[in-house]
Amino acid sequence: MLPMTTLVTRWCVVLLLVASTVGCDVVTKRLAAENLAGFPAQSFLGDTLRLSYAENAGGFLNLGATLPPWARMTVFTVAVGAFLFVMLAAAWRSGWRRWHTIALSLLLAGGFSNWVDRLGDGRVIDFLNVGIGGLRTGIFNVADVAITVGVALFLFAESRASRFTNITH
């Protein structure tokens, strides 16, 4: 068990990461709705970055958008909400390894922010697209970036932890 000051410090880091990520996502989605909806895409940095408004009724890359409304509600609201709760419990019980904690915080923040959007009308606002020429990403938002970075950090932390465990045994 970690000392109380360490637990408080780590929970403060979690809350700061979650609050700042959710806040940034909410603000950028509002700005996208106000400034991009109904307008053509805007291109920046030699068309490496495009800003365009899109509403996503599905998940990653709009997967599941054609499901019936009851199925989308079940998958993207109920199941994702349960998954976020399980992740929060996992973060609480994880032993508070630094990089795992940061990774889970980013995953929770991005997942929570998109989940809250879905509670409203079942859709998430996306507005970012990056690429070079014909090689482009799908349209995404700040919450999606947090989820992606969280997954990458978690995998990185796991690979380091397993490498360290293999060296010490």
Rosetta blueprint (number, residue, H / E / L):
1 M L
2 L L
3 P L
4 M H
5 T H
6 T H
7 L H
8 V H
9 T H
10 R H
11 W H
12 C H
13 V H
14 V H
15 L H
16 L H
17 L H
18 V H
19 A H
20 S H
21 T H
22 V H
23 G H
24 C H
25 D H
26 V H
27 V H
28 T H
29 K H
30 R H
31 L H
32 A H
33 A H
34 E H
35 N H
36 L L
37 A L
38 G L
39 F L
40 P L
41 A L
42 Q E
43 S E
44 F E
45 L L
46 G L
47 D L
48 T L
49 L E
50 R E
51 L E
52 S E
53 Y E
54 A E
55 E E
56 N E
57 A L
58 G L
59 G L
60 F H
61 L H
62 N H
63 L L
64 G L
65 A L
66 T L
67 L L
68 P L
69 P H
70 W H
71 A H
72 R H
73 M H
74 T H
75 V H
76 F H
77 T H
78 V H
79 A H
80 V H
81 G H
82 A H
83 F H
84 L H
85 F H
86 V H
87 M H
88 L H
89 A H
90 A H
91 A H
92 W H
93 R H
94 S L
95 G L
96 W L
97 R L
98 R H
99 W H
100 H H
101 T H
102 I H
103 A H
104 L H
105 S H
106 L H
107 L H
108 L H
109 A H
110 G H
111 G H
112 F H
113 S H
114 N H
115 W H
116 V H
117 D H
118 R H
119 L H
120 G H
121 D H
122 G L
123 R L
124 V E
125 I E
126 D E
127 F E
128 L E
129 N E
130 V E
131 G E
132 I E
133 G L
134 G L
135 L E
136 R E
137 T L
138 G L
139 I L
140 F E
141 N L
142 V H
143 A H
144 D H
145 V H
146 A H
147 I H
148 T H
149 V H
150 G H
151 V H
152 A H
153 L H
154 F H
155 L H
156 F H
157 A H
158 E H
159 S H
160 R H
161 A H
162 S H
163 R H
164 F H
165 T H
166 N H
167 I H
168 T H
169 H L
